[in-house]
């Protein structure tokens, strides 16, 4: 894979195949939307990162985005 777009497409494919089947579809879409919105600041684009963000979404429903920005994104200067 060469570009961020390629990584996003692959992550979407695997999520559609059931990677995040343990959570409701709406929540999985929120996770993908978060990754797409922050694609330029993510520490890495990978399936592991998608799982990490999904875990945060499930464990901290009220503050998951804030925590994900701190733990999964690079510092923006």
Secondary structure, DSSP 8 states (H G I E B T S, - for coil): --SHHHHHHHHHHHHHTTTTTTS-HHHHHHHHHHHHHTTTTBS--SHHHHHHHHHHHHH-TTTHHHHHHHHHB----
